[in-house]
Amino acid sequence: MKKQSLKHEVILGVDTHLDTHVGALIDGQGKMLGTLPTATNTSGYNQLLKWAQSFGHLQRAGIEGTGTYGAGLARFLSEQGIDVLEINRPDRSMRRFLGKSDPTDAESAARSVLSGNARAIPKLQSGPAEAMRIASVARRSAVKARTQSINQLRALLINAPESVRAKLWQSKPERCVKGCARLRTLGESQSLKTLATTLRLLAKRWLYLTAELKELDATLEHLTVLAAKRLRRQFGVGPQTAATLLATAGDNPERLRSEAALAALCGVNPLPASSGKTVRHRLNRGGNRSANNALWTIAMVRMRSDPRTRVYVARRTAEGKSTKEIHRCLKRYIVRELYPLILADLQDAAAAA
């Protein structure tokens, strides 16, 4: 009976795009059964599912881009009881041999599931961690835009006539912006009129983005107080860093099988870089860089203010470790400390949903 069910198992692979998805189907022995392009809507998802099930028992599907173009299809298939796995883009060496097309990529996704190479579970994108991710995305762009605004405003003031610079230049951004926002005229020449208008608009943009950041910070404060109680109680962990770490982990804690998996996800696991008689490790430059930056921030706060961490830094410095190496070690230790707290917070949030 077991052999019979395995014989009729089919595996779906999907290459996702904005307007169309392309599905490829193989059986349990790897035989190609066919391909089907569908629209990226509920009707198209239903069509793809019924087509796949007409060939046999569909239990597993590999989808590229489950966090972007494939998010809707991944949710739909999960709701139908299909085990969805996230597929990375095929490596370039494979593409050189097989070529590049949507059906080829979809077939490669299905074969990754069959071989067991695809093991990543997609994020659910339906709980407080997803809400934190959404707010964090908006906050990062607002911070970047506000920094650009004040830098552009200051650059214009530096190049402005001496009388204008003496009137409006202030070392503190708030005072500088306040003066420029009230500006009406600087003179009758065309260049001075344009300068006055531009300075006023940049100042108003900075003020608007500052108000936007306050609102987003309040949102993150509220979300993390509700869904990251244990994490927020740790030294150096604020609303932004807590939100970033929970958003990286996702709403389904089963994705993180160990604290080593979280370390790899955040790009803080030491990578072996040994050769010959030299045995060493190097920094990991992969992983989620926002999560890596959050851990960097926590480590910096602890290095400055936490007595326990300061003792550790002094000991490691005496051993000859560089600041970069100490920072790497600290981030790895912080992941080990925060991993069970992240899991507990996510499980509580899932139970309350």
MIRO-111313 format. One record per residue (C-alpha): residue number from 1; x, y, z. Coordinates in nm, 4 decimals, padded with zeros to 6 digits, always signed. Example, Ala and Ser with C-alpha at 12.3 -4.5 7.8 and 13.67 -1.06 7.14 Angstrom:
% residues 2
<num:1	xx:+01.2300	yy:-00.4500	zz:+00.7800>
<num:2	xx:+01.3670	yy:-00.1060	zz:+00.7140>
***
This chain:
% residues 353
<num:1	xx:+00.0000	yy:+00.0000	zz:+00.0000>
<num:2	xx:+00.2890	yy:+00.2336	zz:+00.0776>
<num:3	xx:+00.4499	yy:+00.1689	zz:-00.2629>
<num:4	xx:+00.1179	yy:+00.2324	zz:-00.4341>
<num:5	xx:+00.0768	yy:+00.5796	zz:-00.2717>
<num:6	xx:+00.4391	yy:+00.6703	zz:-00.3482>
<num:7	xx:+00.3910	yy:+00.5698	zz:-00.7127>
<num:8	xx:+00.0987	yy:+00.8081	zz:-00.7514>
<num:9	xx:+00.2576	yy:+01.0986	zz:-00.5673>
<num:10	xx:+00.3143	yy:+01.4089	zz:-00.7768>
<num:11	xx:+00.5296	yy:+01.7094	zz:-00.6880>
<num:12	xx:+00.4607	yy:+02.0632	zz:-00.8066>
<num:13	xx:+00.7283	yy:+02.3226	zz:-00.8806>
<num:14	xx:+00.6358	yy:+02.6843	zz:-00.9577>
<num:15	xx:+00.8325	yy:+02.9700	zz:-01.1119>
<num:16	xx:+00.6566	yy:+03.2894	zz:-01.0002>
<num:17	xx:+00.6195	yy:+03.6283	zz:-01.1672>
<num:18	xx:+00.4038	yy:+03.9379	zz:-01.1262>
<num:19	xx:+00.1283	yy:+03.8486	zz:-01.3753>
<num:20	xx:+00.1739	yy:+03.4766	zz:-01.4427>
<num:21	xx:+00.3061	yy:+03.1680	zz:-01.2655>
<num:22	xx:+00.4397	yy:+02.8639	zz:-01.4455>
<num:23	xx:+00.3904	yy:+02.5249	zz:-01.2789>
<num:24	xx:+00.5771	yy:+02.2042	zz:-01.3595>
<num:25	xx:+00.4758	yy:+01.8603	zz:-01.2355>
<num:26	xx:+00.6883	yy:+01.5495	zz:-01.1798>
<num:27	xx:+00.6013	yy:+01.2125	zz:-01.0290>
<num:28	xx:+00.7679	yy:+01.0364	zz:-00.7372>
<num:29	xx:+01.0331	yy:+00.8866	zz:-00.9677>
<num:30	xx:+01.1231	yy:+01.2222	zz:-01.1250>
<num:31	xx:+00.9381	yy:+01.1780	zz:-01.4547>
<num:32	xx:+00.8234	yy:+01.5052	zz:-01.6083>
<num:33	xx:+00.4439	yy:+01.5125	zz:-01.6394>
<num:34	xx:+00.3783	yy:+01.8563	zz:-01.7852>
<num:35	xx:+00.3788	yy:+02.2339	zz:-01.7375>
<num:36	xx:+00.1006	yy:+02.4897	zz:-01.7029>
<num:37	xx:+00.1048	yy:+02.8739	zz:-01.6997>
<num:38	xx:-00.1648	yy:+03.0364	zz:-01.4847>
<num:39	xx:-00.2767	yy:+03.3829	zz:-01.3787>
<num:40	xx:-00.1735	yy:+03.5230	zz:-01.0403>
<num:41	xx:-00.5197	yy:+03.5246	zz:-00.8841>
<num:42	xx:-00.7471	yy:+03.2852	zz:-00.6989>
<num:43	xx:-00.8901	yy:+03.1488	zz:-01.0221>
<num:44	xx:-00.5410	yy:+03.0758	zz:-01.1509>
<num:45	xx:-00.4387	yy:+02.9128	zz:-00.8233>
<num:46	xx:-00.7452	yy:+02.6866	zz:-00.8371>
<num:47	xx:-00.6683	yy:+02.5961	zz:-01.1958>
<num:48	xx:-00.3085	yy:+02.5042	zz:-01.1066>
<num:49	xx:-00.4182	yy:+02.2938	zz:-00.8075>
<num:50	xx:-00.6863	yy:+02.1004	zz:-00.9974>
<num:51	xx:-00.4462	yy:+02.0404	zz:-01.2877>
<num:52	xx:-00.1792	yy:+01.9013	zz:-01.0529>
<num:53	xx:-00.4278	yy:+01.6820	zz:-00.8631>
<num:54	xx:-00.5591	yy:+01.5339	zz:-01.1884>
<num:55	xx:-00.2220	yy:+01.3542	zz:-01.2250>
<num:56	xx:-00.2121	yy:+01.2030	zz:-00.8761>
<num:57	xx:-00.1787	yy:+01.2787	zz:-00.5045>
<num:58	xx:-00.0278	yy:+01.6253	zz:-00.4507>
<num:59	xx:+00.1233	yy:+01.6731	zz:-00.1050>
<num:60	xx:+00.4398	yy:+01.8782	zz:-00.1682>
<num:61	xx:+00.5075	yy:+02.1943	zz:-00.3707>
<num:62	xx:+00.8211	yy:+02.4009	zz:-00.4210>
<num:63	xx:+00.7696	yy:+02.7705	zz:-00.4952>
<num:64	xx:+01.0217	yy:+03.0408	zz:-00.5839>
<num:65	xx:+00.9740	yy:+03.3780	zz:-00.4142>
<num:66	xx:+00.7313	yy:+03.2819	zz:-00.1368>
<num:67	xx:+00.7921	yy:+03.6219	zz:+00.0219>
<num:68	xx:+00.7248	yy:+03.8212	zz:-00.2975>
<num:69	xx:+00.5484	yy:+03.7140	zz:-00.6181>
<num:70	xx:+00.4712	yy:+03.3667	zz:-00.4829>
<num:71	xx:+00.3246	yy:+03.4784	zz:-00.1503>
<num:72	xx:-00.0391	yy:+03.4506	zz:-00.2606>
<num:73	xx:+00.0042	yy:+03.1052	zz:-00.4146>
<num:74	xx:+00.1981	yy:+02.9810	zz:-00.1103>
<num:75	xx:-00.0842	yy:+03.0898	zz:+00.1211>
<num:76	xx:-00.3469	yy:+02.9326	zz:-00.1048>
<num:77	xx:-00.1715	yy:+02.5947	zz:-00.1248>
<num:78	xx:-00.1008	yy:+02.5914	zz:+00.2508>
<num:79	xx:-00.4717	yy:+02.6479	zz:+00.3172>
<num:80	xx:-00.5437	yy:+02.3428	zz:+00.0982>
<num:81	xx:-00.3180	yy:+02.1250	zz:+00.3139>
<num:82	xx:-00.0217	yy:+02.1206	zz:+00.0729>
<num:83	xx:+00.3284	yy:+02.1288	zz:+00.2239>
<num:84	xx:+00.4890	yy:+02.4346	zz:+00.0660>
<num:85	xx:+00.8683	yy:+02.4681	zz:+00.0556>
<num:86	xx:+01.0665	yy:+02.7765	zz:-00.0410>
<num:87	xx:+01.2972	yy:+02.7378	zz:-00.3414>
<num:88	xx:+01.6134	yy:+02.9382	zz:-00.3988>
<num:89	xx:+01.7014	yy:+03.0480	zz:-00.7497>
<num:90	xx:+01.8983	yy:+02.7758	zz:-00.9331>
<num:91	xx:+02.2745	yy:+02.8335	zz:-00.9233>
<num:92	xx:+02.4451	yy:+02.9695	zz:-01.2328>
<num:93	xx:+02.6392	yy:+02.6528	zz:-01.3086>
<num:94	xx:+02.3111	yy:+02.4578	zz:-01.3378>
<num:95	xx:+02.1623	yy:+02.7274	zz:-01.5582>
<num:96	xx:+02.4617	yy:+02.7107	zz:-01.7910>
<num:97	xx:+02.3912	yy:+02.3417	zz:-01.8502>
<num:98	xx:+02.0096	yy:+02.3503	zz:-01.8561>
<num:99	xx:+01.9389	yy:+02.6970	zz:-01.9926>
<num:100	xx:+01.6961	yy:+02.9548	zz:-01.8573>
<num:101	xx:+01.3194	yy:+02.9523	zz:-01.9077>
<num:102	xx:+01.0125	yy:+02.9612	zz:-01.6868>
<num:103	xx:+00.9252	yy:+02.5897	zz:-01.7402>
<num:104	xx:+01.2898	yy:+02.4938	zz:-01.6740>
<num:105	xx:+01.2950	yy:+02.6931	zz:-01.3486>
<num:106	xx:+00.9612	yy:+02.5399	zz:-01.2422>
<num:107	xx:+01.0915	yy:+02.1902	zz:-01.3133>
<num:108	xx:+01.4086	yy:+02.2668	zz:-01.1185>
<num:109	xx:+01.1926	yy:+02.3758	zz:-00.8229>
<num:110	xx:+01.0002	yy:+02.0471	zz:-00.8294>
<num:111	xx:+01.3213	yy:+01.8430	zz:-00.8478>
<num:112	xx:+01.4656	yy:+02.0361	zz:-00.5525>
<num:113	xx:+01.1683	yy:+01.9182	zz:-00.3453>
<num:114	xx:+01.2028	yy:+01.5585	zz:-00.4660>
<num:115	xx:+01.5781	yy:+01.5469	zz:-00.3897>
<num:116	xx:+01.5337	yy:+01.6962	zz:-00.0425>
<num:117	xx:+01.7501	yy:+01.9999	zz:-00.1182>
<num:118	xx:+01.4528	yy:+02.2288	zz:-00.0539>
<num:119	xx:+01.3823	yy:+02.2307	zz:+00.3196>
<num:120	xx:+01.3025	yy:+02.5963	zz:+00.3988>
<num:121	xx:+00.9507	yy:+02.6577	zz:+00.5295>
<num:122	xx:+00.7955	yy:+02.9859	zz:+00.4050>
<num:123	xx:+00.6867	yy:+03.2512	zz:+00.6510>
<num:124	xx:+00.3162	yy:+03.2599	zz:+00.7263>
<num:125	xx:+00.2904	yy:+03.6402	zz:+00.6797>
<num:126	xx:-00.0283	yy:+03.6549	zz:+00.8820>
<num:127	xx:+00.0598	yy:+03.7459	zz:+01.2425>
<num:128	xx:+00.2328	yy:+04.0084	zz:+01.4567>
<num:129	xx:+00.5764	yy:+03.9317	zz:+01.3086>
<num:130	xx:+00.4446	yy:+04.0229	zz:+00.9636>
<num:131	xx:+00.2882	yy:+04.3403	zz:+01.1059>
<num:132	xx:+00.6273	yy:+04.4326	zz:+01.2528>
<num:133	xx:+00.7958	yy:+04.3647	zz:+00.9182>
<num:134	xx:+00.5531	yy:+04.5947	zz:+00.7376>
<num:135	xx:+00.6068	yy:+04.8798	zz:+00.9834>
<num:136	xx:+00.9852	yy:+04.8245	zz:+00.9805>
<num:137	xx:+00.9962	yy:+04.8443	zz:+00.5994>
<num:138	xx:+00.8202	yy:+05.1817	zz:+00.6081>
<num:139	xx:+01.0405	yy:+05.3038	zz:+00.8928>
<num:140	xx:+01.3666	yy:+05.2192	zz:+00.7142>
<num:141	xx:+01.2605	yy:+05.4086	zz:+00.4033>
<num:142	xx:+01.1436	yy:+05.7064	zz:+00.6107>
<num:143	xx:+01.4765	yy:+05.7227	zz:+00.7953>
<num:144	xx:+01.6662	yy:+05.7093	zz:+00.4660>
<num:145	xx:+01.4502	yy:+05.9778	zz:+00.3033>
<num:146	xx:+01.4750	yy:+06.2070	zz:+00.6066>
<num:147	xx:+01.8544	yy:+06.1766	zz:+00.6096>
<num:148	xx:+01.8653	yy:+06.2612	zz:+00.2392>
<num:149	xx:+01.6435	yy:+06.5656	zz:+00.2987>
<num:150	xx:+01.8624	yy:+06.7192	zz:+00.5680>
<num:151	xx:+02.1807	yy:+06.6395	zz:+00.3739>
<num:152	xx:+02.0431	yy:+06.8120	zz:+00.0628>
<num:153	xx:+01.9263	yy:+07.1096	zz:+00.2664>
<num:154	xx:+02.2659	yy:+07.1500	zz:+00.4308>
<num:155	xx:+02.4448	yy:+07.1135	zz:+00.0960>
<num:156	xx:+02.2358	yy:+07.3978	zz:-00.0482>
<num:157	xx:+02.3099	yy:+07.6172	zz:+00.2531>
<num:158	xx:+02.6835	yy:+07.5513	zz:+00.2279>
<num:159	xx:+02.6810	yy:+07.6745	zz:-00.1330>
<num:160	xx:+02.4422	yy:+07.9618	zz:-00.0634>
<num:161	xx:+02.5547	yy:+08.3269	zz:-00.0352>
<num:162	xx:+02.7133	yy:+08.4246	zz:+00.2947>
<num:163	xx:+02.4120	yy:+08.6313	zz:+00.4035>
<num:164	xx:+02.1778	yy:+08.3343	zz:+00.3521>
<num:165	xx:+02.4103	yy:+08.0880	zz:+00.5228>
<num:166	xx:+02.4599	yy:+08.3160	zz:+00.8255>
<num:167	xx:+02.0831	yy:+08.3568	zz:+00.8585>
<num:168	xx:+01.9753	yy:+07.9929	zz:+00.8268>
<num:169	xx:+02.2666	yy:+07.7650	zz:+00.9147>
<num:170	xx:+02.2335	yy:+07.5872	zz:+01.2492>
<num:171	xx:+02.4362	yy:+07.2946	zz:+01.3785>
<num:172	xx:+02.1261	yy:+07.1122	zz:+01.5069>
<num:173	xx:+01.9016	yy:+06.9772	zz:+01.2288>
<num:174	xx:+01.5798	yy:+07.0728	zz:+01.4120>
<num:175	xx:+01.6766	yy:+07.4410	zz:+01.4341>
<num:176	xx:+01.8044	yy:+07.4490	zz:+01.0776>
<num:177	xx:+01.4822	yy:+07.2957	zz:+00.9478>
<num:178	xx:+01.2658	yy:+07.5233	zz:+01.1605>
<num:179	xx:+01.4213	yy:+07.8359	zz:+01.0079>
<num:180	xx:+01.3962	yy:+07.7050	zz:+00.6523>
<num:181	xx:+01.0349	yy:+07.5934	zz:+00.6936>
<num:182	xx:+00.9308	yy:+07.9547	zz:+00.7780>
<num:183	xx:+01.1273	yy:+08.0972	zz:+00.4867>
<num:184	xx:+00.9341	yy:+08.3065	zz:+00.2350>
<num:185	xx:+01.1916	yy:+08.5063	zz:+00.0392>
<num:186	xx:+01.5666	yy:+08.5560	zz:+00.0143>
<num:187	xx:+01.5793	yy:+08.8122	zz:-00.2634>
<num:188	xx:+01.4411	yy:+08.9156	zz:-00.5992>
<num:189	xx:+01.6794	yy:+08.7256	zz:-00.8267>
<num:190	xx:+01.5597	yy:+08.4030	zz:-00.9876>
<num:191	xx:+01.8263	yy:+08.1918	zz:-00.8153>
<num:192	xx:+01.7396	yy:+08.3273	zz:-00.4700>
<num:193	xx:+01.3666	yy:+08.2749	zz:-00.5262>
<num:194	xx:+01.4327	yy:+07.9160	zz:-00.6345>
<num:195	xx:+01.6655	yy:+07.8613	zz:-00.3385>
<num:196	xx:+01.4033	yy:+07.9863	zz:-00.0928>
<num:197	xx:+01.1338	yy:+07.7585	zz:-00.2403>
<num:198	xx:+01.3629	yy:+07.4541	zz:-00.2408>
<num:199	xx:+01.4827	yy:+07.5071	zz:+00.1167>
<num:200	xx:+01.1249	yy:+07.5462	zz:+00.2366>
<num:201	xx:+01.0100	yy:+07.2286	zz:+00.0592>
<num:202	xx:+01.3039	yy:+07.0231	zz:+00.1912>
<num:203	xx:+01.2392	yy:+07.1500	zz:+00.5438>
<num:204	xx:+00.8704	yy:+07.0598	zz:+00.5225>
<num:205	xx:+00.9632	yy:+06.7172	zz:+00.3863>
<num:206	xx:+01.1959	yy:+06.6613	zz:+00.6851>
<num:207	xx:+00.9222	yy:+06.7671	zz:+00.9291>
<num:208	xx:+00.6657	yy:+06.5410	zz:+00.7606>
<num:209	xx:+00.9002	yy:+06.2408	zz:+00.7707>
<num:210	xx:+00.9808	yy:+06.3132	zz:+01.1369>
<num:211	xx:+00.6094	yy:+06.3004	zz:+01.2205>
<num:212	xx:+00.5781	yy:+05.9802	zz:+01.0157>
<num:213	xx:+00.8660	yy:+05.8225	zz:+01.2081>
<num:214	xx:+00.7028	yy:+05.9084	zz:+01.5404>
<num:215	xx:+00.3851	yy:+05.7333	zz:+01.4283>
<num:216	xx:+00.5751	yy:+05.4254	zz:+01.3060>
<num:217	xx:+00.7794	yy:+05.4124	zz:+01.6271>
<num:218	xx:+00.4583	yy:+05.4218	zz:+01.8294>
<num:219	xx:+00.3219	yy:+05.1359	zz:+01.6180>
<num:220	xx:+00.6346	yy:+04.9249	zz:+01.6740>
<num:221	xx:+00.6275	yy:+05.0049	zz:+02.0455>
<num:222	xx:+00.2678	yy:+04.8837	zz:+02.0681>
<num:223	xx:+00.3317	yy:+04.5677	zz:+01.8621>
<num:224	xx:+00.6444	yy:+04.4643	zz:+02.0523>
<num:225	xx:+00.4890	yy:+04.5295	zz:+02.3936>
<num:226	xx:+00.2078	yy:+04.2928	zz:+02.2972>
<num:227	xx:+00.4015	yy:+04.0228	zz:+02.1093>
<num:228	xx:+00.7641	yy:+04.0482	zz:+02.2239>
<num:229	xx:+00.7394	yy:+04.0762	zz:+02.6016>
<num:230	xx:+01.0333	yy:+03.8480	zz:+02.6810>
<num:231	xx:+01.2528	yy:+03.9962	zz:+02.4108>
<num:232	xx:+01.1912	yy:+04.3542	zz:+02.5206>
<num:233	xx:+01.2983	yy:+04.2748	zz:+02.8765>
<num:234	xx:+01.6544	yy:+04.1927	zz:+02.7634>
<num:235	xx:+01.9329	yy:+04.4472	zz:+02.8007>
<num:236	xx:+01.9835	yy:+04.6553	zz:+02.4858>
<num:237	xx:+01.6736	yy:+04.5305	zz:+02.3020>
<num:238	xx:+01.4429	yy:+04.8139	zz:+02.1931>
<num:239	xx:+01.1254	yy:+04.8189	zz:+01.9834>
<num:240	xx:+01.3083	yy:+04.8476	zz:+01.6492>
<num:241	xx:+01.5575	yy:+04.5681	zz:+01.7164>
<num:242	xx:+01.2918	yy:+04.3409	zz:+01.8680>
<num:243	xx:+01.0609	yy:+04.3973	zz:+01.5698>
<num:244	xx:+01.3414	yy:+04.3261	zz:+01.3228>
<num:245	xx:+01.4373	yy:+03.9980	zz:+01.4919>
<num:246	xx:+01.0778	yy:+03.8722	zz:+01.5167>
<num:247	xx:+01.0070	yy:+03.9722	zz:+01.1565>
<num:248	xx:+01.3167	yy:+03.7802	zz:+01.0473>
<num:249	xx:+01.2055	yy:+03.4721	zz:+01.2385>
<num:250	xx:+00.8499	yy:+03.4865	zz:+01.0991>
<num:251	xx:+00.5146	yy:+03.4008	zz:+01.2529>
<num:252	xx:+00.5701	yy:+03.0229	zz:+01.2357>
<num:253	xx:+00.8427	yy:+02.9309	zz:+01.4912>
<num:254	xx:+00.8819	yy:+02.5784	zz:+01.3483>
<num:255	xx:+01.0947	yy:+02.7362	zz:+01.0742>
<num:256	xx:+01.3768	yy:+02.7786	zz:+01.3289>
<num:257	xx:+01.4870	yy:+02.4278	zz:+01.4213>
<num:258	xx:+01.7791	yy:+02.5458	zz:+01.6362>
<num:259	xx:+01.9589	yy:+02.8566	zz:+01.7539>
<num:260	xx:+02.2268	yy:+02.7764	zz:+01.4945>
<num:261	xx:+01.9578	yy:+02.8113	zz:+01.2254>
<num:262	xx:+01.8661	yy:+03.1558	zz:+01.3593>
<num:263	xx:+02.2342	yy:+03.2531	zz:+01.3651>
<num:264	xx:+02.2702	yy:+03.1495	zz:+01.0000>
<num:265	xx:+01.9500	yy:+03.3364	zz:+00.9118>
<num:266	xx:+02.0930	yy:+03.6524	zz:+01.0709>
<num:267	xx:+02.4372	yy:+03.6040	zz:+00.9136>
<num:268	xx:+02.6270	yy:+03.5783	zz:+01.2438>
<num:269	xx:+02.7361	yy:+03.2145	zz:+01.2307>
<num:270	xx:+03.1171	yy:+03.1943	zz:+01.2019>
<num:271	xx:+03.2247	yy:+03.0497	zz:+00.8686>
<num:272	xx:+03.5334	yy:+02.8248	zz:+00.8549>
<num:273	xx:+03.8142	yy:+02.9801	zz:+00.6516>
<num:274	xx:+04.0963	yy:+02.7382	zz:+00.7272>
<num:275	xx:+04.3702	yy:+02.6296	zz:+00.4909>
<num:276	xx:+04.6729	yy:+02.4114	zz:+00.5543>
<num:277	xx:+04.8040	yy:+02.4688	zz:+00.9051>
<num:278	xx:+04.5910	yy:+02.7800	zz:+00.9570>
<num:279	xx:+04.2668	yy:+02.7267	zz:+01.1466>
<num:280	xx:+04.0401	yy:+03.0296	zz:+01.1626>
<num:281	xx:+03.6863	yy:+03.1573	zz:+01.1083>
<num:282	xx:+03.5655	yy:+03.4655	zz:+00.9267>
<num:283	xx:+03.2641	yy:+03.6956	zz:+00.9332>
<num:284	xx:+02.9530	yy:+03.5812	zz:+00.7486>
<num:285	xx:+02.8529	yy:+03.8444	zz:+00.4940>
<num:286	xx:+02.5276	yy:+03.6680	zz:+00.4020>
<num:287	xx:+02.2005	yy:+03.6269	zz:+00.5867>
<num:288	xx:+01.9417	yy:+03.8916	zz:+00.6629>
<num:289	xx:+02.1381	yy:+04.2158	zz:+00.6905>
<num:290	xx:+01.8636	yy:+04.4004	zz:+00.8800>
<num:291	xx:+01.8676	yy:+04.1303	zz:+01.1481>
<num:292	xx:+02.2465	yy:+04.1393	zz:+01.1487>
<num:293	xx:+02.2334	yy:+04.5144	zz:+01.2050>
<num:294	xx:+01.9835	yy:+04.4687	zz:+01.4894>
<num:295	xx:+02.2233	yy:+04.2281	zz:+01.6625>
<num:296	xx:+02.5097	yy:+04.4728	zz:+01.5980>
<num:297	xx:+02.3072	yy:+04.7471	zz:+01.7700>
<num:298	xx:+02.2321	yy:+04.5271	zz:+02.0715>
<num:299	xx:+02.6002	yy:+04.4302	zz:+02.0961>
<num:300	xx:+02.7102	yy:+04.7963	zz:+02.0784>
<num:301	xx:+02.4680	yy:+04.8979	zz:+02.3550>
<num:302	xx:+02.5929	yy:+04.6153	zz:+02.5765>
<num:303	xx:+02.9586	yy:+04.6896	zz:+02.5060>
<num:304	xx:+02.9036	yy:+05.0458	zz:+02.6256>
<num:305	xx:+02.6688	yy:+04.9943	zz:+02.9191>
<num:306	xx:+02.6381	yy:+04.6312	zz:+03.0303>
<num:307	xx:+02.8940	yy:+04.5438	zz:+03.3050>
<num:308	xx:+02.8959	yy:+04.1734	zz:+03.2149>
<num:309	xx:+02.9668	yy:+04.2476	zz:+02.8481>
<num:310	xx:+03.2375	yy:+04.5011	zz:+02.9338>
<num:311	xx:+03.4190	yy:+04.2369	zz:+03.1396>
<num:312	xx:+03.3937	yy:+03.9941	zz:+02.8487>
<num:313	xx:+03.5301	yy:+04.2517	zz:+02.6020>
<num:314	xx:+03.8240	yy:+04.3306	zz:+02.8301>
<num:315	xx:+03.9089	yy:+03.9613	zz:+02.8655>
<num:316	xx:+03.8902	yy:+03.8912	zz:+02.4932>
<num:317	xx:+04.0947	yy:+04.2026	zz:+02.4152>
<num:318	xx:+04.3655	yy:+04.0814	zz:+02.6526>
<num:319	xx:+04.3664	yy:+03.7524	zz:+02.4620>
<num:320	xx:+04.4557	yy:+03.9410	zz:+02.1440>
<num:321	xx:+04.1167	yy:+03.9400	zz:+01.9755>
<num:322	xx:+04.0343	yy:+04.2326	zz:+01.7461>
<num:323	xx:+03.7245	yy:+04.4468	zz:+01.7967>
<num:324	xx:+03.5695	yy:+04.2932	zz:+01.4838>
<num:325	xx:+03.6244	yy:+03.9403	zz:+01.6169>
<num:326	xx:+03.4836	yy:+04.0321	zz:+01.9586>
<num:327	xx:+03.1795	yy:+04.1865	zz:+01.7959>
<num:328	xx:+03.1242	yy:+03.8719	zz:+01.5880>
<num:329	xx:+03.1447	yy:+03.6523	zz:+01.8988>
<num:330	xx:+02.9068	yy:+03.8797	zz:+02.0876>
<num:331	xx:+02.6438	yy:+03.8695	zz:+01.8132>
<num:332	xx:+02.6613	yy:+03.4891	zz:+01.8119>
<num:333	xx:+02.6200	yy:+03.4758	zz:+02.1915>
<num:334	xx:+02.3282	yy:+03.7192	zz:+02.1753>
<num:335	xx:+02.1502	yy:+03.4910	zz:+01.9258>
<num:336	xx:+02.2007	yy:+03.1982	zz:+02.1643>
<num:337	xx:+02.0503	yy:+03.4029	zz:+02.4469>
<num:338	xx:+01.7557	yy:+03.5428	zz:+02.2500>
<num:339	xx:+01.6602	yy:+03.2303	zz:+02.0510>
<num:340	xx:+01.4395	yy:+03.0643	zz:+02.3196>
<num:341	xx:+01.2801	yy:+03.3998	zz:+02.4001>
<num:342	xx:+01.1921	yy:+03.4612	zz:+02.0346>
<num:343	xx:+01.0376	yy:+03.1133	zz:+02.0100>
<num:344	xx:+00.8375	yy:+03.1645	zz:+02.3289>
<num:345	xx:+00.7079	yy:+03.5058	zz:+02.2162>
<num:346	xx:+00.6084	yy:+03.3685	zz:+01.8745>
<num:347	xx:+00.4324	yy:+03.0676	zz:+02.0302>
<num:348	xx:+00.2390	yy:+03.2959	zz:+02.2665>
<num:349	xx:+00.1374	yy:+03.5164	zz:+01.9744>
<num:350	xx:+00.0238	yy:+03.2129	zz:+01.7726>
<num:351	xx:-00.1783	yy:+03.0823	zz:+02.0670>
<num:352	xx:-00.3462	yy:+03.4197	zz:+02.1152>
<num:353	xx:-00.4365	yy:+03.4541	zz:+01.7458>
***
